[in-house]
Amino acid sequence: MPTVGQRLACARALESVVRDIAREVILPRYLKTARNRKPDGSLFTEADLESQDRFIEALPRLLPGPVLGEEMSGEEQAHLWSSGRAGMWCIDPIDGTTNFANGIPFFAVSIAYLVEQETHFGIVYNPVTDESFYAAKGAGAFLNGVELPLRPAAPRLHDAVAGIDFKRISHHLGDELAVRPPYFSQRNFGSSALEWCFVAAGRLDVYLHGGQMLWDYAAGRLILAEAGGEAAALDGGSLMAGPAIKRGIIAAANPTLFLEWRNWVAAHS
């Protein structure tokens, strides 16, 4: 089992790999690549596929283990999930593909290393802003080397800035949030991985998303936890149940705010 120091060293080494591949593969295709649709209707581009191939090649050199990627088939993902308990990589080569394809500079590479299906270290990197959020289990969370959070959370829900994805929550809860919001203001950026990191950094105070996959939060969940935040599945299930399960997410920058936020959502769902 790696020590805390070893996990942090691995996170920093991973940061270098991610920056290189983002610079060589992703950024040169920004604003220059066509978008395509997968069978489920979601988008992908050649940059998603090529960067995933590069990560599949590069990551096992850093630490051994299979690489589970978003752009793989469900059968491949399920096999890797069950066979990679001793150590595996979970990647989303471009989280926020719609933003990437439309020229909106808000997308990220998200990569996590899991042992026994729990994240030990991970990174979320926005190549346009050159913001690198990373964390190692037990070692804290950082943005470009500066420890997170960057600012204290709102003292109460009434003062909070919330990250809300309205299109994936129930109509009733969405109506309640729109008509009687319990927070000060609301934002939605189109990249789940970066939104997790914004809560960790203190840019958002609370967060709600109706449907995320493992690669959306495998890194961001650890980054938030190491920054002192708290998160859970909306239905009370395990967030690390596997790649085929879509989960609703509720999170906050600290446990006190999380409790107030979760209670409000439960009372209005």
FIZADO-44962 format. One record per residue (C-alpha): residue number from 1; residue in one letter; x, y, z. Coordinates in pm, whole numbers. Example, Ala and Ser with C-alpha at 12.3 -4.5 7.8 and 13.67 -1.06 7.14 Angstrom:
2
@resi=1; resn=A; u=1230; v=-450; w=780 $
@resi=2; resn=S; u=1367; v=-106; w=714 $
! end
This chain:
269
@resi=1; resn=M; u=0; v=0; w=0 $
@resi=2; resn=P; u=156; v=336; w=-101 $
@resi=3; resn=T; u=236; v=585; w=176 $
@resi=4; resn=V; u=80; v=932; w=185 $
@resi=5; resn=G; u=402; v=1079; w=52 $
@resi=6; resn=Q; u=415; v=829; w=-232 $
@resi=7; resn=R; u=56; v=905; w=-328 $
@resi=8; resn=L; u=129; v=1277; w=-340 $
@resi=9; resn=A; u=442; v=1218; w=-548 $
@resi=10; resn=C; u=235; v=1009; w=-790 $
@resi=11; resn=A; u=-25; v=1287; w=-815 $
@resi=12; resn=R; u=245; v=1536; w=-907 $
@resi=13; resn=A; u=395; v=1300; w=-1162 $
@resi=14; resn=L; u=48; v=1246; w=-1309 $
@resi=15; resn=E; u=7; v=1623; w=-1338 $
@resi=16; resn=S; u=311; v=1635; w=-1567 $
@resi=17; resn=V; u=175; v=1356; w=-1790 $
@resi=18; resn=V; u=-166; v=1522; w=-1816 $
@resi=19; resn=R; u=-22; v=1863; w=-1904 $
@resi=20; resn=D; u=195; v=1711; w=-2179 $
@resi=21; resn=I; u=-88; v=1518; w=-2344 $
@resi=22; resn=A; u=-329; v=1810; w=-2315 $
@resi=23; resn=R; u=-73; v=2037; w=-2481 $
@resi=24; resn=E; u=14; v=1791; w=-2757 $
@resi=25; resn=V; u=-327; v=1637; w=-2837 $
@resi=26; resn=I; u=-619; v=1834; w=-2693 $
@resi=27; resn=L; u=-535; v=2204; w=-2727 $
@resi=28; resn=P; u=-425; v=2181; w=-3094 $
@resi=29; resn=R; u=-774; v=2047; w=-3175 $
@resi=30; resn=Y; u=-966; v=2305; w=-2973 $
@resi=31; resn=L; u=-1193; v=2500; w=-3214 $
@resi=32; resn=K; u=-1074; v=2274; w=-3497 $
@resi=33; resn=T; u=-1249; v=1941; w=-3453 $
@resi=34; resn=A; u=-1591; v=1812; w=-3556 $
@resi=35; resn=R; u=-1826; v=1662; w=-3304 $
@resi=36; resn=N; u=-1987; v=1320; w=-3340 $
@resi=37; resn=R; u=-2258; v=1134; w=-3151 $
@resi=38; resn=K; u=-2231; v=806; w=-2966 $
@resi=39; resn=P; u=-2523; v=558; w=-2970 $
@resi=40; resn=D; u=-2653; v=706; w=-2641 $
@resi=41; resn=G; u=-2668; v=1053; w=-2799 $
@resi=42; resn=S; u=-2373; v=1203; w=-2612 $
@resi=43; resn=L; u=-2094; v=1381; w=-2797 $
@resi=44; resn=F; u=-1737; v=1284; w=-2871 $
@resi=45; resn=T; u=-1461; v=1423; w=-3092 $
@resi=46; resn=E; u=-1139; v=1288; w=-3238 $
@resi=47; resn=A; u=-961; v=1470; w=-2956 $
@resi=48; resn=D; u=-1148; v=1254; w=-2700 $
@resi=49; resn=L; u=-1043; v=935; w=-2877 $
@resi=50; resn=E; u=-680; v=1027; w=-2949 $
@resi=51; resn=S; u=-615; v=1165; w=-2601 $
@resi=52; resn=Q; u=-769; v=852; w=-2447 $
@resi=53; resn=D; u=-534; v=638; w=-2655 $
@resi=54; resn=R; u=-238; v=843; w=-2539 $
@resi=55; resn=F; u=-340; v=808; w=-2174 $
@resi=56; resn=I; u=-392; v=431; w=-2213 $
@resi=57; resn=E; u=-35; v=414; w=-2338 $
@resi=58; resn=A; u=122; v=653; w=-2084 $
@resi=59; resn=L; u=-50; v=590; w=-1751 $
@resi=60; resn=P; u=59; v=228; w=-1684 $
@resi=61; resn=R; u=419; v=352; w=-1707 $
@resi=62; resn=L; u=348; v=568; w=-1404 $
@resi=63; resn=L; u=173; v=293; w=-1205 $
@resi=64; resn=P; u=64; v=-49; w=-1328 $
@resi=65; resn=G; u=-303; v=-116; w=-1386 $
@resi=66; resn=P; u=-569; v=-121; w=-1656 $
@resi=67; resn=V; u=-715; v=206; w=-1786 $
@resi=68; resn=L; u=-1094; v=245; w=-1778 $
@resi=69; resn=G; u=-1203; v=528; w=-2008 $
@resi=70; resn=E; u=-1534; v=698; w=-2083 $
@resi=71; resn=E; u=-1495; v=638; w=-2456 $
@resi=72; resn=M; u=-1490; v=258; w=-2412 $
@resi=73; resn=S; u=-1780; v=19; w=-2457 $
@resi=74; resn=G; u=-1987; v=-83; w=-2155 $
@resi=75; resn=E; u=-1853; v=-437; w=-2179 $
@resi=76; resn=E; u=-1492; v=-316; w=-2171 $
@resi=77; resn=Q; u=-1564; v=-89; w=-1874 $
@resi=78; resn=A; u=-1734; v=-365; w=-1674 $
@resi=79; resn=H; u=-1447; v=-606; w=-1735 $
@resi=80; resn=L; u=-1181; v=-354; w=-1632 $
@resi=81; resn=W; u=-1377; v=-255; w=-1322 $
@resi=82; resn=S; u=-1396; v=-613; w=-1197 $
@resi=83; resn=S; u=-1037; v=-703; w=-1290 $
@resi=84; resn=G; u=-861; v=-390; w=-1166 $
@resi=85; resn=R; u=-914; v=-397; w=-789 $
@resi=86; resn=A; u=-541; v=-408; w=-714 $
@resi=87; resn=G; u=-495; v=-79; w=-901 $
@resi=88; resn=M; u=-659; v=83; w=-1200 $
@resi=89; resn=W; u=-690; v=414; w=-1380 $
@resi=90; resn=C; u=-1027; v=583; w=-1443 $
@resi=91; resn=I; u=-1019; v=859; w=-1704 $
@resi=92; resn=D; u=-1237; v=1107; w=-1883 $
@resi=93; resn=P; u=-1009; v=1246; w=-2155 $
@resi=94; resn=I; u=-1232; v=1550; w=-2210 $
@resi=95; resn=D; u=-1504; v=1621; w=-1954 $
@resi=96; resn=G; u=-1727; v=1889; w=-2105 $
@resi=97; resn=T; u=-1710; v=1776; w=-2467 $
@resi=98; resn=T; u=-1999; v=2003; w=-2571 $
@resi=99; resn=N; u=-1806; v=2302; w=-2436 $
@resi=100; resn=F; u=-1489; v=2182; w=-2610 $
@resi=101; resn=A; u=-1664; v=2129; w=-2944 $
@resi=102; resn=N; u=-1845; v=2463; w=-2927 $
@resi=103; resn=G; u=-1538; v=2666; w=-2832 $
@resi=104; resn=I; u=-1640; v=2731; w=-2471 $
@resi=105; resn=P; u=-1316; v=2731; w=-2265 $
@resi=106; resn=F; u=-1454; v=2522; w=-1981 $
@resi=107; resn=F; u=-1358; v=2157; w=-2010 $
@resi=108; resn=A; u=-1107; v=1931; w=-1840 $
@resi=109; resn=V; u=-908; v=1613; w=-1833 $
@resi=110; resn=S; u=-1010; v=1404; w=-1530 $
@resi=111; resn=I; u=-795; v=1111; w=-1416 $
@resi=112; resn=A; u=-802; v=905; w=-1097 $
@resi=113; resn=Y; u=-603; v=606; w=-971 $
@resi=114; resn=L; u=-812; v=358; w=-773 $
@resi=115; resn=V; u=-710; v=79; w=-538 $
@resi=116; resn=E; u=-985; v=-157; w=-419 $
@resi=117; resn=Q; u=-1225; v=73; w=-609 $
@resi=118; resn=E; u=-1142; v=381; w=-400 $
@resi=119; resn=T; u=-949; v=680; w=-536 $
@resi=120; resn=H; u=-596; v=719; w=-401 $
@resi=121; resn=F; u=-497; v=1022; w=-608 $
@resi=122; resn=G; u=-637; v=1218; w=-898 $
@resi=123; resn=I; u=-623; v=1530; w=-1112 $
@resi=124; resn=V; u=-868; v=1755; w=-1295 $
@resi=125; resn=Y; u=-693; v=1983; w=-1545 $
@resi=126; resn=N; u=-835; v=2265; w=-1757 $
@resi=127; resn=P; u=-582; v=2314; w=-2039 $
@resi=128; resn=V; u=-722; v=2652; w=-2147 $
@resi=129; resn=T; u=-683; v=2819; w=-1806 $
@resi=130; resn=D; u=-388; v=2597; w=-1706 $
@resi=131; resn=E; u=-559; v=2520; w=-1375 $
@resi=132; resn=S; u=-452; v=2188; w=-1227 $
@resi=133; resn=F; u=-659; v=2060; w=-936 $
@resi=134; resn=Y; u=-511; v=1750; w=-775 $
@resi=135; resn=A; u=-527; v=1553; w=-451 $
@resi=136; resn=A; u=-380; v=1247; w=-284 $
@resi=137; resn=K; u=-558; v=1052; w=-15 $
@resi=138; resn=G; u=-448; v=1184; w=325 $
@resi=139; resn=A; u=-224; v=1452; w=173 $
@resi=140; resn=G; u=-466; v=1736; w=93 $
@resi=141; resn=A; u=-591; v=1900; w=-225 $
@resi=142; resn=F; u=-422; v=2166; w=-434 $
@resi=143; resn=L; u=-469; v=2407; w=-725 $
@resi=144; resn=N; u=-140; v=2464; w=-908 $
@resi=145; resn=G; u=41; v=2383; w=-586 $
@resi=146; resn=V; u=-170; v=2606; w=-358 $
@resi=147; resn=E; u=-364; v=2418; w=-90 $
@resi=148; resn=L; u=-742; v=2415; w=-117 $
@resi=149; resn=P; u=-982; v=2568; w=-31 $
@resi=150; resn=L; u=-887; v=2913; w=-159 $
@resi=151; resn=R; u=-1162; v=3085; w=36 $
@resi=152; resn=P; u=-1397; v=2991; w=320 $
@resi=153; resn=A; u=-1743; v=2862; w=236 $
@resi=154; resn=A; u=-2058; v=3065; w=292 $
@resi=155; resn=P; u=-2160; v=3050; w=659 $
@resi=156; resn=R; u=-2512; v=2929; w=577 $
@resi=157; resn=L; u=-2713; v=2802; w=283 $
@resi=158; resn=H; u=-2892; v=3135; w=240 $
@resi=159; resn=D; u=-2558; v=3296; w=147 $
@resi=160; resn=A; u=-2432; v=3012; w=-74 $
@resi=161; resn=V; u=-2349; v=3007; w=-443 $
@resi=162; resn=A; u=-2481; v=2678; w=-580 $
@resi=163; resn=G; u=-2378; v=2468; w=-877 $
@resi=164; resn=I; u=-2701; v=2314; w=-1012 $
@resi=165; resn=D; u=-2759; v=2099; w=-1321 $
@resi=166; resn=F; u=-3134; v=2146; w=-1368 $
@resi=167; resn=K; u=-3178; v=1917; w=-1670 $
@resi=168; resn=R; u=-3105; v=1598; w=-1475 $
@resi=169; resn=I; u=-3309; v=1652; w=-1157 $
@resi=170; resn=S; u=-3680; v=1591; w=-1107 $
@resi=171; resn=H; u=-3928; v=1850; w=-1233 $
@resi=172; resn=H; u=-4064; v=1896; w=-881 $
@resi=173; resn=L; u=-3723; v=1963; w=-725 $
@resi=174; resn=G; u=-3627; v=2184; w=-1019 $
@resi=175; resn=D; u=-3944; v=2389; w=-974 $
@resi=176; resn=E; u=-3876; v=2427; w=-602 $
@resi=177; resn=L; u=-3521; v=2543; w=-668 $
@resi=178; resn=A; u=-3630; v=2785; w=-939 $
@resi=179; resn=V; u=-3923; v=2938; w=-748 $
@resi=180; resn=R; u=-3795; v=2924; w=-389 $
@resi=181; resn=P; u=-3417; v=2885; w=-405 $
@resi=182; resn=P; u=-3261; v=2843; w=-62 $
@resi=183; resn=Y; u=-2927; v=2985; w=-178 $
@resi=184; resn=F; u=-2799; v=3327; w=-287 $
@resi=185; resn=S; u=-2717; v=3248; w=-652 $
@resi=186; resn=Q; u=-2680; v=2957; w=-894 $
@resi=187; resn=R; u=-2434; v=2855; w=-1168 $
@resi=188; resn=N; u=-2389; v=2566; w=-1415 $
@resi=189; resn=F; u=-2070; v=2532; w=-1619 $
@resi=190; resn=G; u=-2108; v=2214; w=-1825 $
@resi=191; resn=S; u=-1812; v=2020; w=-1686 $
@resi=192; resn=S; u=-1893; v=1801; w=-1386 $
@resi=193; resn=A; u=-1529; v=1737; w=-1299 $
@resi=194; resn=L; u=-1450; v=2108; w=-1281 $
@resi=195; resn=E; u=-1765; v=2180; w=-1080 $
@resi=196; resn=W; u=-1648; v=1935; w=-811 $
@resi=197; resn=C; u=-1320; v=2123; w=-800 $
@resi=198; resn=F; u=-1494; v=2458; w=-779 $
@resi=199; resn=V; u=-1668; v=2340; w=-462 $
@resi=200; resn=A; u=-1331; v=2222; w=-328 $
@resi=201; resn=A; u=-1177; v=2561; w=-407 $
@resi=202; resn=G; u=-1461; v=2761; w=-251 $
@resi=203; resn=R; u=-1581; v=2906; w=-581 $
@resi=204; resn=L; u=-1907; v=2718; w=-529 $
@resi=205; resn=D; u=-2049; v=2645; w=-185 $
@resi=206; resn=V; u=-2299; v=2368; w=-263 $
@resi=207; resn=Y; u=-2357; v=2139; w=-559 $
@resi=208; resn=L; u=-2640; v=1928; w=-705 $
@resi=209; resn=H; u=-2633; v=1711; w=-1017 $
@resi=210; resn=G; u=-2891; v=1454; w=-1115 $
@resi=211; resn=G; u=-2678; v=1206; w=-1308 $
@resi=212; resn=Q; u=-2303; v=1145; w=-1312 $
@resi=213; resn=M; u=-2091; v=847; w=-1409 $
@resi=214; resn=L; u=-1783; v=716; w=-1230 $
@resi=215; resn=W; u=-1535; v=907; w=-1448 $
@resi=216; resn=D; u=-1720; v=1232; w=-1381 $
@resi=217; resn=Y; u=-1634; v=1226; w=-1011 $
@resi=218; resn=A; u=-1362; v=966; w=-945 $
@resi=219; resn=A; u=-1101; v=1243; w=-919 $
@resi=220; resn=G; u=-1324; v=1535; w=-815 $
@resi=221; resn=R; u=-1476; v=1350; w=-520 $
@resi=222; resn=L; u=-1131; v=1296; w=-366 $
@resi=223; resn=I; u=-1026; v=1655; w=-437 $
@resi=224; resn=L; u=-1336; v=1781; w=-256 $
@resi=225; resn=A; u=-1293; v=1543; w=38 $
@resi=226; resn=E; u=-927; v=1638; w=83 $
@resi=227; resn=A; u=-1028; v=2007; w=78 $
@resi=228; resn=G; u=-1270; v=1944; w=368 $
@resi=229; resn=G; u=-1592; v=1906; w=171 $
@resi=230; resn=E; u=-1856; v=1638; w=183 $
@resi=231; resn=A; u=-2058; v=1456; w=-84 $
@resi=232; resn=A; u=-2304; v=1171; w=-122 $
@resi=233; resn=A; u=-2528; v=1002; w=-375 $
@resi=234; resn=L; u=-2876; v=1151; w=-380 $
@resi=235; resn=D; u=-3034; v=808; w=-338 $
@resi=236; resn=G; u=-2804; v=710; w=-51 $
@resi=237; resn=G; u=-2621; v=446; w=-256 $
@resi=238; resn=S; u=-2248; v=404; w=-305 $
@resi=239; resn=L; u=-2077; v=646; w=-538 $
@resi=240; resn=M; u=-1816; v=383; w=-619 $
@resi=241; resn=A; u=-2056; v=109; w=-725 $
@resi=242; resn=G; u=-1920; v=75; w=-1078 $
@resi=243; resn=P; u=-1896; v=238; w=-1421 $
@resi=244; resn=A; u=-2245; v=140; w=-1542 $
@resi=245; resn=I; u=-2436; v=323; w=-1267 $
@resi=246; resn=K; u=-2544; v=686; w=-1305 $
@resi=247; resn=R; u=-2571; v=865; w=-972 $
@resi=248; resn=G; u=-2734; v=1184; w=-855 $
@resi=249; resn=I; u=-2483; v=1390; w=-656 $
@resi=250; resn=I; u=-2519; v=1628; w=-364 $
@resi=251; resn=A; u=-2213; v=1803; w=-219 $
@resi=252; resn=A; u=-2100; v=2102; w=-17 $
@resi=253; resn=A; u=-1777; v=2275; w=80 $
@resi=254; resn=N; u=-1796; v=2164; w=445 $
@resi=255; resn=P; u=-1999; v=1918; w=657 $
@resi=256; resn=T; u=-2213; v=2186; w=826 $
@resi=257; resn=L; u=-2325; v=2336; w=496 $
@resi=258; resn=F; u=-2372; v=1987; w=352 $
@resi=259; resn=L; u=-2615; v=1893; w=629 $
@resi=260; resn=E; u=-2825; v=2206; w=576 $
@resi=261; resn=W; u=-2824; v=2158; w=198 $
@resi=262; resn=R; u=-2908; v=1787; w=214 $
@resi=263; resn=N; u=-3194; v=1848; w=456 $
@resi=264; resn=W; u=-3342; v=2115; w=230 $
@resi=265; resn=V; u=-3318; v=1894; w=-79 $
@resi=266; resn=A; u=-3474; v=1598; w=105 $
@resi=267; resn=A; u=-3764; v=1815; w=226 $
@resi=268; resn=H; u=-3833; v=1950; w=-125 $
@resi=269; resn=S; u=-3781; v=1641; w=-341 $
! end
